[in-house]
Amino acid sequence: MPRSLKALSVSTLSSLVAVVACTIAVGLRPVVWAMWGSWIVITVTTVTLLISDRRQRAGLAS
């Protein structure tokens, strides 16, 4: 599996997990959980993209 495809699937999976967690949590306290959920999605996506970018650069360098 190509690295970019793997990184994309990982970010998609983590986004889905975050969305499911938000959906479950919305029943508790909508505003608070929506804020936390959006931050989690943004953070996870950013970290995943940074990691995949560094791996690609390391692959190009070697």
C-alpha positions as CSV (number, residue, x, y, z in Angstrom):
1,M,0.0,0.0,0.0
2,P,1.4,3.4,-1.0
3,R,2.3,5.7,2.0
4,S,0.0,8.5,0.9
5,L,-2.9,6.1,0.6
6,K,-2.2,4.6,4.0
7,A,-1.9,8.1,5.6
8,L,-5.2,9.1,4.0
9,S,-7.0,5.9,5.3
10,V,-5.5,6.5,8.8
11,S,-6.7,10.2,8.8
12,T,-10.1,9.1,7.4
13,L,-10.5,6.4,10.1
14,S,-9.5,8.7,12.9
15,S,-11.9,11.4,11.6
16,L,-14.7,8.8,11.5
17,V,-13.9,7.7,15.1
18,A,-14.0,11.4,16.2
19,V,-17.3,11.9,14.4
20,V,-18.8,8.8,16.1
21,A,-17.5,10.0,19.5
22,C,-19.0,13.4,18.9
23,T,-22.4,11.9,17.8
24,I,-22.5,9.8,21.0
25,A,-21.4,12.8,23.1
26,V,-23.9,15.3,21.5
27,G,-26.6,13.6,23.6
28,L,-24.8,14.8,26.7
29,R,-23.9,18.4,26.3
30,P,-24.1,19.5,22.7
31,V,-22.1,22.8,22.7
32,V,-19.2,21.7,24.9
33,W,-18.8,18.3,23.1
34,A,-19.1,19.9,19.7
35,M,-16.3,22.3,20.6
36,W,-14.1,19.5,21.9
37,G,-15.0,17.2,19.0
38,S,-14.0,19.8,16.4
39,W,-10.7,20.4,18.2
40,I,-10.0,16.7,18.3
41,V,-10.7,16.3,14.6
42,I,-8.5,19.3,13.7
43,T,-5.7,18.1,15.9
44,V,-5.8,14.5,14.7
45,T,-6.0,15.5,11.1
46,T,-3.1,18.0,11.4
47,V,-0.9,15.5,13.3
48,T,-1.6,12.8,10.8
49,L,-0.8,15.1,7.8
50,L,2.4,16.3,9.5
51,I,3.6,12.7,10.2
52,S,2.8,11.5,6.7
53,D,4.6,14.6,5.2
54,R,7.7,13.9,7.3
55,R,7.7,10.2,6.3
56,Q,7.4,11.2,2.6
57,R,10.3,13.7,3.0
58,A,12.4,11.1,4.8
59,G,11.6,8.6,2.0
60,L,12.7,11.1,-0.6
61,A,15.9,12.0,1.3
62,S,17.0,8.3,1.5
